[in-house]
Amino acid sequence: MPEHDTAHIDAHQHSHHHKHTLMASIACGCFSCYAQFTPDEIVEWCDEYQTTARCPRCKTAAVIGDASGHPVHQKFLERMRSHWLPHK
């Protein structure tokens, strides 16, 4: 992977206020616990407008969907976690 690849950093903008993107996704992933799931498994939303998802497994607001244009496989989620949640 090229050193200048910042996709895992750019993807963070798709982890909040993103209900419309998640509902258009086929698969979602959590960059806290690496769980992968479908949008219909999301049952908790945590911001004042109820548009930021909580992971159905670990309850962390660290969810992205594939409709964002970013992958949701474990390797990508690991890169996101190491950047955004380095102390987990």
Secondary structure as the mmCIF struct_conf table of DSSP 4:
data_model
#
loop_
_struct_conf.conf_type_id
_struct_conf.id
_struct_conf.beg_label_comp_id
_struct_conf.beg_label_asym_id
_struct_conf.beg_label_seq_id
_struct_conf.end_label_comp_id
_struct_conf.end_label_asym_id
_struct_conf.end_label_seq_id
TURN_TY1_P TURN_TY1_P1 GLU A 3 HIS A 4
HELX_RH_AL_P HELX_RH_AL_P1 ALA A 7 ASP A 10
HELX_RH_3T_P HELX_RH_3T_P1 ALA A 11 HIS A 14
BEND BEND1 SER A 15 HIS A 17
HELX_RH_AL_P HELX_RH_AL_P2 LYS A 19 MET A 23
TURN_TY1_P TURN_TY1_P2 ALA A 24 ALA A 24
BEND BEND2 ILE A 26 ILE A 26
STRN STRN1 CYS A 28 CYS A 30
TURN_TY1_P TURN_TY1_P3 PHE A 31 CYS A 33
STRN STRN2 GLN A 36 PHE A 37
HELX_RH_3T_P HELX_RH_3T_P2 PRO A 39 GLU A 41
STRN STRN3 TRP A 45 TRP A 45
BEND BEND3 ASP A 47 ASP A 47
TURN_TY1_P TURN_TY1_P4 GLU A 48 TYR A 49
BEND BEND4 GLN A 50 GLN A 50
BEND BEND5 THR A 52 THR A 52
STRN STRN4 ALA A 53 ALA A 53
HELX_LH_PP_P HELX_LH_PP_P1 ARG A 54 CYS A 55
TURN_TY1_P TURN_TY1_P5 PRO A 56 CYS A 58
BEND BEND6 ALA A 61 ALA A 61
STRN STRN5 VAL A 63 GLY A 65
HELX_RH_3T_P HELX_RH_3T_P3 ASP A 66 SER A 68
TURN_TY1_P TURN_TY1_P6 GLY A 69 GLY A 69
BEND BEND7 HIS A 70 HIS A 70
BEND BEND8 HIS A 73 HIS A 73
HELX_RH_AL_P HELX_RH_AL_P3 GLN A 74 TRP A 84
TURN_TY1_P TURN_TY1_P7 PRO A 86 HIS A 87
#
